[in-house]
Amino acid sequence: MPIINQMLADYTQASEEDRYFSINNVEDCADDLDQYIELLLKSNKQQKEISKSIKWIFKQLSTFKQEQEDLEFLWGFIYNGYTEELTNFILEAAFVFGMERAKPKIIKTNNFYLKHNPHSFDAFRLYIGSTANNGVILEYRKEKGCFEFVENPYGDSYGMPVFDLQINDNYTELSFDVLTTGTFKSIVLKAQRPVDSILLQAVGTLNNKNAFLTPPEPDFCNLELELTKEF
């Protein structure tokens, strides 16, 4: 399995003080992925069983089974170093074994909040929601030139890969898929005002261009923008 081979190679090449996982962690990961495939085989294309299998593997890969790792590396492979590779594997396998796309969740852009710090690891953090508590948070990853979905924004937050981000021709709807807390979701953001379309267009453009790979000038300003339905 390529991902397991990559983990073993990374372990071998890293110095001892830089290793945040053990060979046992890699072996556990390999066993978990094998069991995941077995669960999918037994699911017989039943959507409920496929969903249960995804939740199971996500939970397995989210921690190192509470081993005595350094506290900063308590979380497992799904959040440390191999998020994209493992997420791709989980979803590709699920689709091979018959997973169907669920009805998308529609979120109206009644609330639009953007915070920009050019000197932070993530240039943009963006909240888009139908209410102050019902929405999604996206962060722009400068080193990847794309947005990620923020998992658990009120605790230890982790960025999860965003798949198939698309925007329609008049920039009134932006859609994407994400695997979050073991659940595969399709999300559609719908513009409510002309200004929303401008902001959604900006998200779509930034997600496809490496706009912030070059560090900004030292005096480049911070930006905080909040729009509500009343705007």
N, C-alpha and C positions, 0 to 999 in steps of 0.2 A: 504494500500500500504506500503510495508516494508520500503522503503526509507523515506517516510513521518514519519512513526513511529520512525525511527532512528533519524531524525531531531528533533522531539519533545522530545525524550529521551535525546539527547545531550543538548538541550536547558535547560531542567529541571536540568540536572546534573552540568552544567557549572555555575560558580559564575557569578554574575551580570557584573563584570568588564571584564570577558572573553567572554561574549556573543557578537558575531559580527552580529547576525541576530535576527529578532523579530518573534513573533508568526504570525504576519501578513505576513511576508516573507514566512513562511512555508505554510500558507493557500494559498497564491498566487501560490506557487510552485505546490501544490496539484491541484489547479484549472487549471493551465497551462498544467500539465501532463494529466488531464482528457480531456482537449480540444485537446491536441495532438492526443490522441487515437481516438477522434471523427473525426479529420481531416484525419487520416489514414483510418478509416472506410469508409469515403466518397471518398477516393482516387480511389477505385475500381481497385487497383493494377496498376494504371497508374504511371509510373516512374517519370514523371514530377511533378505530384501532391504529390507523396511521398517525393520527393526532396524538394518541397516547404514547406511541413509540417516539415521536419527536420530543415530547415533554420529558420522557425518560432519559434519552441520550443527552438532552440539553442539561438536565440536572446532573448527570454523571460527569459531564465535561466542564461544569461550572466550578467545581471544587476539586482539590486534590484529596478528597475523602478525609479532610481535616487532619492531614498529616502534620508533623511538627516542622512546617516550613517557616521561614521568616514571615512575620505578620504582613509585610507589604506585598508578599506573594502568596497569600492564602488562597486567592481565587485561582481556579484551574485554567486549563488550556483554552477554554472558550473565551476567556477574558485576558489572557496573557500570551501575546505573541502569535497565536494561530487562529484568531477569531475568524478572519475571512476564509481561510482554507477549510476550517471545520464547518463553518456555516454553509459554504458551497457544497461540501460533501453531504451534509445532512439533507439539504434541499434537493440536490440532484438525485440522491438515492430515493427520497420520498416520491419525487415525480416519476421516476422509473417504475416504482411499485404502485403507481396509480393515484397519487394524491391529486385532488382537484382544487382549483382556486375557489375560495369562499367568496361570498358577496362582499364587495369592498365596503369599508367604513368611510362614510362621507363626513368630512369636517368642514364647516363653514368658517371663513376667515374673519369672524367678528372681532377677534383679538389677534393682534400682530405685534410681536415684541422682538426687537433686534438689539443685540449688544455686540459691539465690535471693539476688540483690543488687538492692534496689529502686532504687539510684542508677546502675546500669549501663544501657547501651543496651537490653539484653535482660534483662527481669526474671527469667526462669527459664531455666536450662539443665537438661535432663532426659535422663538415660540410662535406657533400658529394654532389658534383654537376657536371653537364655537363659543366657549366660555373661558373664564380665567382658569378653570380646572379641567377642562375637557379639550385636549389638543395634543400636539406632538412637539417635541424639541429636536431640532436638527443642529448639528455642529459641523462647521466647515473644517476639514482636515487639510491644512496647508501642504503637508508633505505628500498627500495623495491627490490633491486637486478635486476633492469631492465632499459631499455631505455624508454624515453618519447619523443614525437615530440614537438619541440618548436614552440609555436604559437606567432606570432608577435615579432620576435627577435630584431627588431629595436626600440621597445617601451617597454611597460610593458610586459615582456615575461611570458608565462604560458606553463607549460608542459601538453600535452594531451596524454592520454593512447595510447600505440601502441598495436595493436591486431594482433595475428597470425603471429608473426615474424618467418620467416623460411629462411633457406639457403640451396642451392642445394648441391649435394654430392661433387662437385669439388670446391665449395666456389667461384663460379664466379657470382652468382646471390643471392641477399638477398631481400626478399619481406616482406611487412607488410601492414596492413590496419590502417587508422586513420580517426577520425572525427575531421575536422578542419574548423573553421568558418562556421559551419553548413553544411559542405559538406563531404560526406563519400568518401574517396579516397583509392585506392589500388596503392601502389608504388613498383616498382622494381628497385633496384640498380644493375648495371651491371659492373663488373670488366673490366678494359681496359688493365691492366698490371699484371704480376705475384704478385707484391707487393700489389695490390688492393685485391687480393684473401686472402692474409694473414690478412689484416685489416678487411675485411668483416667477415672472420672466427672469429676474435677476438670479433667483435660486437655480432655475434651469440652466442659465448661462454659466454660472460659476461651477456647477456640477460637471460641466463638460470641458472646462478650460483650466489650465494651471495658472490661475490669475495671481496667486500670492506666494509663489515659490521663491521670489526674490525678496529679501528682507526689506521692510520699509525704512524710510529715513528716521533718524532718532526722534525728530519732533513731530512725527505723524500722529494725528490726534486720535483719541478714543471717540467712540460714537455710541450713543444709546438712543433708541427710537421706539416709541410705543404708540400704536394706533389702536383705537377701539371703534366699535360700530358707530359711535356718535361723531367720529372724526369727520 
